[in-house]
């Protein structure tokens, strides 16, 4: 579900509702699996970012919007956490 939806608009409660459960039940089930919604959202953002960059290079602002970040700097921090490189360093190394 998270792989295909608009990440700027999706919230844990709407995911829970789509799955036919309450937000509390979703949080409890995720906790039973030693994870949480924010962790899953971060992994989906990383996956979609990598997939997008394999297709073509985009400015950080465009990717940040696509991945549901309200601030570009939050995207840049997450990107560096995912890759170990700044967005500029990544572009120099792997950009098309």
N, C-alpha and C positions, 0 to 999 in steps of 0.2 A: 504494500500500500504506500509506504513512504518513498519507495523507489520511483513512483509515477506521479505523485501528487505535487501540488504547489507548496513548497516548503515554507513559504512566507506566511501561508494561511493555516496550515495544519497544526492542530494542537492535540495534546494527549487525550483530552476529553472527546474530541471529534473522532479520533482513531478508536477509542473505546466504544463509542456509540456505533460506529460502522461495524465493529466486531460483535456488537450485541451484548455489551457489558458496561458496567459503570466505570467511571474513572478510577474509583477506589479498587475495584476488582482488577483492572489492568495494572495499576501500580503494584498491587499485592502479587500478581502472577509474575510480573517482571522481577520483583524483588526475590521471589522464589527461585528464579533463574539467575540470581546474582547480577542483575543488570537494572537499568532504569531507562525511561523514555529519552532523557537527554543524551545518554550514551548512544542509544540506537540512532537518534537523529544526527548526532555528530558523525557516526560511521556512514550513514546514508549520504550526508553532505560530502564526505571525503570521497566516497565511491563515485557520486555523480560529478564531482569536480574532476577526478582523474579521467573518467569516461569522456567528459566534455573536452578536456585539454588534449586527449588523444585524437579527437575529431578535428579540432582547429584551435589555434591560440586565440584567447580573448583577453581584453583588459580586465583587471581585477574587479573594477566596479560592476561590469556586466556579470561576471561570475558570482559576485557577492549578492546581487539582486536575484539571480537565478536560483541560488541556494538558500534564499530566505534570510540573509543577514540584513539587519537594519542599518548597520554601520560597516563601511568598507574595512576599517581598521580591525574590527572583530574577525572578519574573513581572513585578513592577512595574518593575524596571530594564529588562527586555527590552521591555516595553510602551512605556516612554519612548524607548528606542532606536528602536523601530519607527515611532512616531507623532510624536516630538518634543514630546509632551505628557505630563504625569503622568496617572495614571488619573482623578484627581479633575478635572483641567482638561478632559480628554476628555469626561467625563460632563457637566460644565457646558455644554460646547459642543455635544455631539452626543447626549447621553443622551435616552432617551424617557421 
